């Protein structure tokens, strides 16, 4: 077996099958097609790296994983008639030829069409026909097709391509209102005039040019390019002049920041990763100042309500036992079970010790992942105050219990139709709890807040686990709308003394309207706060250049301390790194005021690391485009950062029974 063949098999096993492509037909095709034959000789040594590579006419050959993912999305059984729009090198057409019966592929660049035709002929792909034409118009003379795949991003799904599908046929295409990024969608023709559309993934493809795609781009003048380069060259110096630098986090002067926060009543504190010590520690410093000097009275975190309730009982010295005994004991445990959070929680408990109960600072969770913990909390409360309603709740929640160990499995089951959805039942449960508000609140206001929030969590989480299989946009919006609704409920509960500090990722607290999220139709907490509480909201983002981070390589995987790649050239992070400062706070002010804001208002890439970090695919996995001064009111930079310090149970031995992180 040749070296290329060995590399090809390894690439398929490690980069394609391991990342979720399951179709045996697609995997076999990827193992058979010699990608090196579709590449210029000078880049063939990189043929089996899972990355796009340059080919003729300034174009690229697609990343192998994307080729496999899109081919699997066509749901081919073998023998079908398939149309590909955007031949490029011909590699994807060869993969399709191994799976389907007959492949037609259309390329608008004549040079590429000729080269692809030649390579495919040499490899004896006799079931592939290469055509030089405008692919956005499809191939009406050969229609209808069982499947159509488009390898460039269009502003919309071309009606001509939809019309060329057979009933039951599938069209996979990247679509987006911006040329730079798209949503990969699958359109299924259900009847002559009825179609179903599903979102598959966020992707970045070259623009689809043609009559039903994008117009040919106008050539940018040399003067415009030089001016842009000049602006970028001086921008780091402008940042250094305008910021308040610090060498050590503990010695950072927060007075200018507190002055800019002024009378805001909702302060959103971000983070560029879920596993960076310095972000947690700086959020803690700022929160202490807001609590002691500006009267903020509750913290709301990107964490589950029942787990945070365990912390809340601890910091507010409650005697009633909480619904959760051990806080944040499931994946990703390190996100909140770490020394940095523990130090802040202990400080908050000490701060509250001498306060009257109604003046103690509360600690709440906004998120909805803990579906089954919330069910348990609702049932335990109802057992105590209303056993008849508890029995009804058990019956209604019962249809969820087969999936307690893996709520994502429930999402798959609900989508297949094999099991009935529980949405109606959990919404009824929430409605009936709300109707009892007056009865319960008369004698148990604090606990009623807890149980209603848990019932609301169940209703929303059921929908979340179901819709997550439709695509990222719907599940993201459901989650952030839920978190914002929870924040709004807390503000109402604590009125009129209601000043909130939110701890969540940059992607949640920065205004989504200033990022590529908006182009995909996504919203977030920061956007909703600005929309409804513009004058009362102050959002703070964080960033770093390099260092280490605590993260996993896959969901529910083991935590690792990983090295963070140096920030990408041209990103906001690289601009900040090139100031030469170890750290700073920077008020971003109005987006149209001054040279600095104008320079920063050019869209750039920004990095986001969550509980999952994949350094090898960082550009695709962790960078998105944003306009920083519109996204945040303030930006805090820490050039080199370190991983959080998670703790194990042995470290907690001897702690009092009330300690929220358990033993």
DAPELIN-V858750 format. One record per residue. RES is the residue in three letters. OMEGA is omega in radians with two decimals (none if undefined). Layout:
res:RES omega:OMEGA
res:RES omega:OMEGA
//
This chain:
res:UNK omega:-3.10
res:UNK omega:3.09
res:UNK omega:3.11
res:UNK omega:-3.12
res:UNK omega:3.09
res:UNK omega:3.14
res:UNK omega:-3.13
res:UNK omega:3.14
res:UNK omega:3.12
res:UNK omega:3.13
res:UNK omega:-3.13
res:UNK omega:-3.12
res:UNK omega:-2.99
res:UNK omega:-3.02
res:UNK omega:-3.06
res:UNK omega:3.12
res:UNK omega:-3.11
res:UNK omega:-3.13
res:UNK omega:2.92
res:UNK omega:3.07
res:UNK omega:-3.00
res:UNK omega:-3.05
res:UNK omega:3.10
res:UNK omega:3.13
res:UNK omega:-3.12
res:UNK omega:-3.14
res:UNK omega:3.10
res:UNK omega:3.13
res:UNK omega:-3.13
res:UNK omega:3.12
res:UNK omega:-3.07
res:UNK omega:-2.97
res:UNK omega:-3.14
res:UNK omega:-3.07
res:UNK omega:-3.10
res:UNK omega:-3.11
res:UNK omega:-3.12
res:UNK omega:-3.07
res:UNK omega:2.97
res:UNK omega:-3.06
res:UNK omega:-3.04
res:UNK omega:3.10
res:UNK omega:-3.09
res:UNK omega:3.13
res:UNK omega:-3.13
res:UNK omega:-2.99
res:UNK omega:-3.04
res:UNK omega:2.83
res:UNK omega:-3.09
res:UNK omega:-3.07
res:UNK omega:2.99
res:UNK omega:-3.11
res:UNK omega:-3.10
res:UNK omega:3.00
res:UNK omega:-3.08
res:UNK omega:3.04
res:UNK omega:3.10
res:UNK omega:-3.11
res:UNK omega:3.14
res:UNK omega:2.96
res:UNK omega:-3.02
res:UNK omega:3.03
res:UNK omega:-3.11
res:UNK omega:-3.13
res:UNK omega:-3.13
res:UNK omega:3.09
res:UNK omega:-3.14
res:UNK omega:-3.11
res:UNK omega:-3.13
res:UNK omega:3.11
res:UNK omega:3.09
res:UNK omega:3.14
res:UNK omega:3.11
res:UNK omega:3.09
res:UNK omega:-3.11
res:UNK omega:3.09
res:UNK omega:-3.09
res:UNK omega:3.10
res:UNK omega:-3.07
res:UNK omega:3.01
res:UNK omega:-2.98
res:UNK omega:3.04
res:UNK omega:3.04
res:UNK omega:3.07
res:UNK omega:-3.10
res:UNK omega:-3.07
res:UNK omega:-3.07
res:UNK omega:-3.12
res:UNK omega:-3.04
res:UNK omega:-3.08
res:UNK omega:-3.12
res:UNK omega:3.10
res:UNK omega:3.11
res:UNK omega:3.09
res:UNK omega:3.10
res:UNK omega:-3.12
res:UNK omega:3.10
res:UNK omega:-3.06
res:UNK omega:-3.04
res:UNK omega:3.12
res:UNK omega:-3.06
res:UNK omega:-3.08
res:UNK omega:2.97
res:UNK omega:-3.12
res:UNK omega:-3.02
res:UNK omega:-3.14
res:UNK omega:-3.10
res:UNK omega:-3.14
res:UNK omega:-3.02
res:UNK omega:-3.14
res:UNK omega:3.14
res:UNK omega:-3.14
res:UNK omega:-3.12
res:UNK omega:-3.13
res:UNK omega:3.14
res:UNK omega:3.13
res:UNK omega:-3.12
res:UNK omega:-3.11
res:UNK omega:-3.13
res:UNK omega:3.10
res:UNK omega:3.12
res:UNK omega:-3.12
res:UNK omega:3.05
res:UNK omega:2.99
res:UNK omega:-3.04
res:UNK omega:3.13
res:UNK omega:3.11
res:UNK omega:3.06
res:UNK omega:-3.13
res:UNK omega:-3.09
res:UNK omega:3.07
res:UNK omega:-3.09
res:UNK omega:3.04
res:UNK omega:-3.05
res:UNK omega:-3.11
res:UNK omega:3.12
res:UNK omega:3.13
res:UNK omega:-3.12
res:UNK omega:-3.00
res:UNK omega:-3.10
res:UNK omega:3.13
res:UNK omega:-3.11
res:UNK omega:0.10
res:UNK omega:-3.11
res:UNK omega:3.03
res:UNK omega:-3.11
res:UNK omega:3.07
res:UNK omega:3.08
res:UNK omega:-3.10
res:UNK omega:-3.02
res:UNK omega:3.05
res:UNK omega:-3.03
res:UNK omega:3.11
res:UNK omega:3.12
res:UNK omega:-3.13
res:UNK omega:3.07
res:UNK omega:-3.13
res:UNK omega:3.14
res:UNK omega:-3.14
res:UNK omega:3.13
res:UNK omega:3.10
res:UNK omega:-3.08
res:UNK omega:-3.12
res:UNK omega:3.05
res:UNK omega:2.90
res:UNK omega:2.97
res:UNK omega:-3.03
res:UNK omega:-3.14
res:UNK omega:-3.10
res:UNK omega:3.05
res:UNK omega:3.08
res:UNK omega:-3.03
res:UNK omega:2.99
res:UNK omega:-3.10
res:UNK omega:3.08
res:UNK omega:3.14
res:UNK omega:3.10
res:UNK omega:-3.10
res:UNK omega:-2.97
res:UNK omega:-3.11
res:UNK omega:-3.03
res:UNK omega:2.96
res:UNK omega:3.07
res:UNK omega:-3.09
res:UNK omega:3.03
res:UNK omega:3.12
res:UNK omega:3.11
res:UNK omega:3.11
res:UNK omega:-3.08
res:UNK omega:3.13
res:UNK omega:-3.13
res:UNK omega:-3.06
res:UNK omega:-3.12
res:UNK omega:-3.10
res:UNK omega:3.01
res:UNK omega:-3.12
res:UNK omega:3.10
res:UNK omega:3.02
res:UNK omega:-3.10
res:UNK omega:-3.06
res:UNK omega:2.98
res:UNK omega:-3.05
res:UNK omega:3.03
res:UNK omega:3.12
res:UNK omega:3.01
res:UNK omega:-3.10
res:UNK omega:3.03
res:UNK omega:-3.08
res:UNK omega:3.12
res:UNK omega:-3.02
res:UNK omega:3.13
res:UNK omega:3.06
res:UNK omega:3.10
res:UNK omega:3.03
res:UNK omega:3.08
res:UNK omega:-3.11
res:UNK omega:3.05
res:UNK omega:-3.13
res:UNK omega:3.13
res:UNK omega:-3.12
res:UNK omega:-3.12
res:UNK omega:-3.13
res:UNK omega:3.12
res:UNK omega:3.13
res:UNK omega:-3.11
res:UNK omega:-3.14
res:UNK omega:3.12
res:UNK omega:3.14
res:UNK omega:3.14
res:UNK omega:3.11
res:UNK omega:-3.13
res:UNK omega:-3.08
res:UNK omega:-3.09
res:UNK omega:-3.01
res:UNK omega:3.12
res:UNK omega:3.10
res:UNK omega:3.11
res:UNK omega:3.09
res:UNK omega:-3.12
res:UNK omega:3.13
res:UNK omega:-2.98
res:UNK omega:-2.99
res:UNK omega:2.97
res:UNK omega:-3.04
res:UNK omega:2.99
res:UNK omega:3.11
res:UNK omega:3.13
res:UNK omega:-3.09
res:UNK omega:-3.08
res:UNK omega:-3.11
res:UNK omega:-3.13
res:UNK omega:3.11
res:UNK omega:-3.10
res:UNK omega:-3.09
res:UNK omega:3.12
res:UNK omega:3.11
res:UNK omega:-3.13
res:UNK omega:3.08
res:UNK omega:3.13
res:UNK omega:3.07
res:UNK omega:3.03
res:UNK omega:-3.04
res:UNK omega:3.12
res:UNK omega:-3.11
res:UNK omega:3.04
res:UNK omega:3.11
res:UNK omega:-3.11
res:UNK omega:-3.11
res:UNK omega:-3.05
res:UNK omega:3.02
res:UNK omega:3.13
res:UNK omega:3.02
res:UNK omega:3.11
res:UNK omega:-3.04
res:UNK omega:-3.06
res:UNK omega:-3.06
res:UNK omega:-3.03
res:UNK omega:3.12
res:UNK omega:3.12
res:UNK omega:-3.08
res:UNK omega:3.11
res:UNK omega:3.06
res:UNK omega:3.10
res:UNK omega:3.12
res:UNK omega:-3.12
res:UNK omega:-3.12
res:UNK omega:3.12
res:UNK omega:3.13
res:UNK omega:-3.14
res:UNK omega:-3.14
res:UNK omega:-3.03
res:UNK omega:-3.04
res:UNK omega:-3.09
res:UNK omega:2.99
res:UNK omega:3.08
res:UNK omega:-2.95
res:UNK omega:2.92
res:UNK omega:3.05
res:UNK omega:3.07
res:UNK omega:-3.01
res:UNK omega:3.01
res:UNK omega:-3.12
res:UNK omega:-3.03
res:UNK omega:-3.10
res:UNK omega:-3.10
res:UNK omega:3.12
res:UNK omega:3.12
res:UNK omega:3.10
res:UNK omega:3.07
res:UNK omega:3.07
res:UNK omega:-3.11
res:UNK omega:3.10
res:UNK omega:-3.14
res:UNK omega:-3.03
res:UNK omega:3.12
res:UNK omega:3.02
res:UNK omega:3.10
res:UNK omega:3.09
res:UNK omega:-3.14
res:UNK omega:-3.12
res:UNK omega:-3.13
res:UNK omega:-3.13
res:UNK omega:3.11
res:UNK omega:3.13
res:UNK omega:3.13
res:UNK omega:-3.05
res:UNK omega:3.01
res:UNK omega:-3.09
res:UNK omega:3.11
res:UNK omega:-3.11
res:UNK omega:-0.12
res:UNK omega:-3.01
res:UNK omega:-3.05
res:UNK omega:-3.06
res:UNK omega:3.12
res:UNK omega:3.09
res:UNK omega:3.13
res:UNK omega:-3.05
res:UNK omega:-3.11
res:UNK omega:3.10
res:UNK omega:-3.14
res:UNK omega:3.13
res:UNK omega:3.13
res:UNK omega:3.13
res:UNK omega:3.12
res:UNK omega:3.07
res:UNK omega:-3.10
res:UNK omega:3.09
res:UNK omega:3.13
res:UNK omega:3.12
res:UNK omega:-3.09
res:UNK omega:-2.95
res:UNK omega:-3.07
res:UNK omega:-3.09
res:UNK omega:2.97
res:UNK omega:-3.06
res:UNK omega:-3.07
res:UNK omega:3.14
res:UNK omega:-3.13
res:UNK omega:-3.12
res:UNK omega:-3.07
res:UNK omega:-3.11
res:UNK omega:-3.04
res:UNK omega:3.07
res:UNK omega:-3.11
res:UNK omega:-2.86
res:UNK omega:-2.98
res:UNK omega:-3.10
res:UNK omega:-3.00
res:UNK omega:-3.07
res:UNK omega:-3.00
res:UNK omega:3.00
res:UNK omega:-3.12
res:UNK omega:3.06
res:UNK omega:-3.13
res:UNK omega:-3.14
res:UNK omega:3.11
res:UNK omega:-3.09
res:UNK omega:-3.14
res:UNK omega:3.12
res:UNK omega:-3.10
res:UNK omega:3.05
res:UNK omega:-3.07
res:UNK omega:-2.99
res:UNK omega:-3.06
res:UNK omega:-3.05
res:UNK omega:-3.13
res:UNK omega:3.10
res:UNK omega:3.10
res:UNK omega:3.13
res:UNK omega:3.10
res:UNK omega:-3.14
res:UNK omega:3.14
res:UNK omega:3.13
res:UNK omega:-3.08
res:UNK omega:3.14
res:UNK omega:-3.06
res:UNK omega:-3.10
res:UNK omega:3.10
res:UNK omega:-2.93
res:UNK omega:3.13
res:UNK omega:-3.05
res:UNK omega:-3.04
res:UNK omega:-3.10
res:UNK omega:-3.07
res:UNK omega:-3.10
res:UNK omega:3.10
res:UNK omega:3.10
res:UNK omega:3.06
res:UNK omega:3.11
res:UNK omega:3.13
res:UNK omega:-3.11
res:UNK omega:-3.13
res:UNK omega:-3.12
res:UNK omega:-3.11
res:UNK omega:-3.11
res:UNK omega:-3.13
res:UNK omega:3.13
res:UNK omega:-3.10
res:UNK omega:3.12
res:UNK omega:3.11
res:UNK omega:-3.03
res:UNK omega:-3.09
res:UNK omega:-3.10
res:UNK omega:-3.09
res:UNK omega:3.07
res:UNK omega:3.06
res:UNK omega:-3.14
res:UNK omega:3.13
res:UNK omega:-3.12
res:UNK omega:-3.12
res:UNK omega:3.06
res:UNK omega:-3.14
res:UNK omega:-3.13
res:UNK omega:3.13
res:UNK omega:-3.05
res:UNK omega:-3.05
res:UNK omega:-3.10
res:UNK omega:-3.09
res:UNK omega:-3.01
res:UNK omega:-3.13
res:UNK omega:-3.08
res:UNK omega:-3.00
res:UNK omega:-3.02
res:UNK omega:-3.09
res:UNK omega:-3.11
res:UNK omega:3.08
res:UNK omega:3.06
res:UNK omega:-3.10
res:UNK omega:-3.05
res:UNK omega:3.11
res:UNK omega:3.12
res:UNK omega:3.09
res:UNK omega:3.10
res:UNK omega:3.11
res:UNK omega:3.11
res:UNK omega:-3.12
res:UNK omega:-3.12
res:UNK omega:-3.11
res:UNK omega:-3.12
res:UNK omega:3.09
res:UNK omega:3.11
res:UNK omega:-3.10
res:UNK omega:-3.10
res:UNK omega:3.11
res:UNK omega:-3.04
res:UNK omega:-3.12
res:UNK omega:3.14
res:UNK omega:3.03
res:UNK omega:-3.13
res:UNK omega:-2.98
res:UNK omega:-3.01
res:UNK omega:-3.06
res:UNK omega:-3.13
res:UNK omega:3.09
res:UNK omega:-3.09
res:UNK omega:3.11
res:UNK omega:-3.12
res:UNK omega:-3.09
res:UNK omega:3.03
res:UNK omega:3.09
res:UNK omega:-3.13
res:UNK omega:3.11
res:UNK omega:3.09
res:UNK omega:3.10
res:UNK omega:3.10
res:UNK omega:3.13
res:UNK omega:3.11
res:UNK omega:3.12
res:UNK omega:3.11
res:UNK omega:3.11
res:UNK omega:-3.10
res:UNK omega:-3.08
res:UNK omega:3.12
res:UNK omega:0.03
res:UNK omega:3.14
res:UNK omega:-2.96
res:UNK omega:3.11
res:UNK omega:-2.93
res:UNK omega:2.95
res:UNK omega:-3.13
res:UNK omega:3.03
res:UNK omega:3.13
res:UNK omega:-3.12
res:UNK omega:3.06
res:UNK omega:-3.07
res:UNK omega:3.08
res:UNK omega:-3.01
res:UNK omega:3.03
res:UNK omega:-3.07
res:UNK omega:-3.13
res:UNK omega:-3.12
res:UNK omega:3.14
res:UNK omega:-3.10
res:UNK omega:3.10
res:UNK omega:3.08
res:UNK omega:-3.10
res:UNK omega:-3.14
res:UNK omega:3.08
res:UNK omega:3.13
res:UNK omega:-3.11
res:UNK omega:3.04
res:UNK omega:3.06
res:UNK omega:-3.09
res:UNK omega:-3.11
res:UNK omega:3.13
res:UNK omega:-3.11
res:UNK omega:3.08
res:UNK omega:3.13
res:UNK omega:-3.13
res:UNK omega:-3.04
res:UNK omega:-3.06
res:UNK omega:-2.97
res:UNK omega:-3.05
res:UNK omega:-3.06
res:UNK omega:-3.01
res:UNK omega:3.04
res:UNK omega:-3.07
res:UNK omega:-3.06
res:UNK omega:3.08
res:UNK omega:-3.13
res:UNK omega:3.08
res:UNK omega:3.10
res:UNK omega:3.14
res:UNK omega:-3.07
res:UNK omega:-3.14
res:UNK omega:3.13
res:UNK omega:-3.13
res:UNK omega:3.02
res:UNK omega:-3.10
res:UNK omega:3.03
res:UNK omega:3.12
res:UNK omega:3.07
res:UNK omega:-3.09
res:UNK omega:-3.12
res:UNK omega:3.10
res:UNK omega:3.14
res:UNK omega:3.06
res:UNK omega:3.05
res:UNK omega:2.94
res:UNK omega:-3.05
res:UNK omega:3.03
res:UNK omega:3.12
res:UNK omega:3.10
res:UNK omega:2.99
res:UNK omega:-3.05
res:UNK omega:-3.05
res:UNK omega:3.09
res:UNK omega:3.14
res:UNK omega:-3.14
res:UNK omega:3.04
res:UNK omega:3.14
res:UNK omega:3.14
res:UNK omega:3.07
res:UNK omega:-3.12
res:UNK omega:3.11
res:UNK omega:-3.08
res:UNK omega:2.96
res:UNK omega:-3.08
res:UNK omega:-3.11
res:UNK omega:3.13
res:UNK omega:3.10
res:UNK omega:3.07
res:UNK omega:2.91
res:UNK omega:-3.06
res:UNK omega:3.02
res:UNK omega:-3.05
res:UNK omega:3.03
res:UNK omega:3.12
res:UNK omega:-3.06
res:UNK omega:-3.11
res:UNK omega:-3.07
res:UNK omega:2.99
res:UNK omega:-3.08
res:UNK omega:-3.11
res:UNK omega:-3.14
res:UNK omega:3.12
res:UNK omega:3.13
res:UNK omega:-3.14
res:UNK omega:-3.09
res:UNK omega:2.98
res:UNK omega:-3.11
res:UNK omega:3.11
res:UNK omega:3.08
res:UNK omega:3.11
res:UNK omega:-3.05
res:UNK omega:3.07
res:UNK omega:3.08
res:UNK omega:3.12
res:UNK omega:3.06
res:UNK omega:3.06
res:UNK omega:3.05
res:UNK omega:3.11
res:UNK omega:-3.09
res:UNK omega:-3.07
res:UNK omega:3.13
res:UNK omega:-2.95
res:UNK omega:-3.10
res:UNK omega:-3.12
res:UNK omega:-3.00
res:UNK omega:-2.89
res:UNK omega:3.11
res:UNK omega:3.04
res:UNK omega:-3.11
res:UNK omega:-3.09
res:UNK omega:2.99
res:UNK omega:-2.91
res:UNK omega:-3.09
res:UNK omega:3.05
res:UNK omega:-3.10
res:UNK omega:-3.08
res:UNK omega:2.97
res:UNK omega:-3.06
res:UNK omega:3.08
res:UNK omega:3.13
res:UNK omega:-3.06
res:UNK omega:3.03
res:UNK omega:-2.90
res:UNK omega:-3.13
res:UNK omega:-3.03
res:UNK omega:-3.11
res:UNK omega:-3.12
res:UNK omega:3.02
res:UNK omega:-3.09
res:UNK omega:3.13
res:UNK omega:3.14
res:UNK omega:3.10
res:UNK omega:-3.06
res:UNK omega:-3.10
res:UNK omega:3.13
res:UNK omega:-3.06
res:UNK omega:-3.13
res:UNK omega:3.12
res:UNK omega:3.10
res:UNK omega:3.11
res:UNK omega:-3.10
res:UNK omega:-3.11
res:UNK omega:-3.01
res:UNK omega:-2.92
res:UNK omega:-3.08
res:UNK omega:3.04
res:UNK omega:3.10
res:UNK omega:none
//
